[in-house]
Amino acid sequence: QVQVVESGGGLVQPGGSLRLSCVASGRTFRHHAMAWFRQPPGKEREFVAAASWNGAASYYADSVKGRFTIARDNDRNSIDLQMNSLKPEDTAVYYCAAESTPGISGHYYGYTSTYDYWGQGTQVTVSS
């Protein structure tokens, strides 16, 4: 049984930092992309960042470029999201996701339908 578990969410002041972690178990994802999405209150789930299978390529939503960094560790079957210079509009439930389609193009990394496995989410609240 595959499990994807996020951790590291919490309450932070504007301008602060948080690091989210995601660990998968039950199968390896070392040959597949992993990503972070988020769902702000009252809105649809949206893409945040993704990393290719070896971490050589990273993709970011425009809203987080230059502030967030994604990093994966295939030995740990994990992916982290370092979030700096946080803004109130970053408030959301953050979800980790992993895909299992062989050879999928990075063009598809931003779509929720690309991913087969999801975590339960971790709340990030940016507020003074």
C-alpha positions in Angstrom: 0.0 0.0 0.0 1.4 3.3 -1.1 1.4 6.2 1.4 2.4 9.8 0.9 2.8 11.8 4.1 3.5 15.5 4.4 4.8 17.4 7.5 6.1 20.8 8.4 3.1 23.0 8.1 2.1 25.7 10.6 1.5 29.3 11.4 4.2 31.8 10.3 4.3 35.6 10.0 4.6 37.3 6.7 8.2 37.3 5.5 9.0 34.2 7.4 10.0 30.7 6.2 8.8 27.1 6.5 10.1 23.8 5.2 7.6 21.2 4.2 8.6 17.5 3.9 7.0 14.6 2.1 7.9 11.0 2.4 6.5 8.2 0.3 6.4 4.5 1.3 5.1 1.3 -0.3 7.0 1.8 -3.6 9.8 3.8 -5.0 9.3 7.0 -7.0 12.9 7.4 -8.0 12.0 7.2 -11.7 9.0 9.5 -11.5 8.2 13.1 -10.9 7.0 14.4 -7.6 5.3 17.7 -6.9 3.7 20.1 -4.5 0.2 21.6 -5.0 -1.8 23.8 -2.7 -5.5 24.7 -2.2 -6.2 28.1 -0.8 -9.4 28.6 1.2 -12.4 28.6 -1.2 -10.3 27.9 -4.3 -9.3 25.0 -6.4 -6.1 23.1 -6.0 -3.2 24.7 -7.8 0.3 23.7 -8.9 3.2 25.0 -6.8 6.4 23.1 -7.8 7.6 19.8 -9.3 10.9 18.0 -9.6 11.8 15.5 -12.4 12.7 12.0 -11.4 16.4 12.8 -10.7 15.9 16.3 -9.5 17.8 17.7 -12.5 14.8 19.8 -13.6 12.5 21.8 -11.4 9.3 23.7 -12.3 7.6 26.4 -10.3 4.4 28.4 -10.5 5.1 32.1 -11.3 3.6 33.1 -7.9 6.4 31.2 -6.0 9.4 31.6 -8.3 12.4 33.0 -6.4 10.8 32.3 -3.0 10.2 28.5 -3.0 12.7 25.7 -3.7 11.9 22.1 -4.3 14.4 19.3 -3.5 14.1 15.6 -3.7 16.1 12.8 -2.1 15.5 9.5 -4.0 17.3 7.5 -1.3 14.7 8.7 1.2 11.9 8.6 -1.4 11.1 12.1 -0.3 10.7 15.6 -1.5 10.9 18.9 0.4 9.6 22.4 -0.2 11.6 25.3 1.3 9.3 28.3 1.4 10.9 31.7 2.1 9.5 35.3 2.1 6.0 33.9 2.8 3.0 36.1 2.0 -0.6 35.9 3.3 -1.7 34.7 -0.1 0.5 31.6 0.4 -2.0 30.4 3.0 -3.4 27.1 1.9 -3.4 23.3 2.5 -0.3 22.0 0.8 -0.3 18.6 -0.8 2.5 16.3 -2.0 1.9 14.2 -5.1 3.7 11.5 -7.0 3.1 10.2 -10.5 3.7 6.7 -11.9 3.6 7.1 -15.7 6.8 6.0 -17.4 8.6 8.7 -19.3 6.0 11.4 -18.8 7.0 14.9 -20.1 7.6 17.8 -17.8 4.9 19.6 -19.8 2.4 17.7 -17.7 3.8 18.3 -14.3 1.5 21.1 -13.5 -1.7 19.2 -13.9 -3.4 17.4 -10.9 -4.5 14.6 -13.3 -0.8 13.7 -13.9 -0.4 12.4 -10.3 -1.6 9.1 -9.0 -0.7 9.4 -5.3 -1.5 12.2 -2.9 -0.9 13.0 0.7 -3.5 14.2 3.1 -2.2 17.7 3.1 -0.6 20.0 5.7 -1.9 23.5 6.6 0.2 26.6 6.0 -1.1 29.8 7.4 0.7 33.1 6.9 -0.6 35.8 9.2 0.5 38.4 11.6 
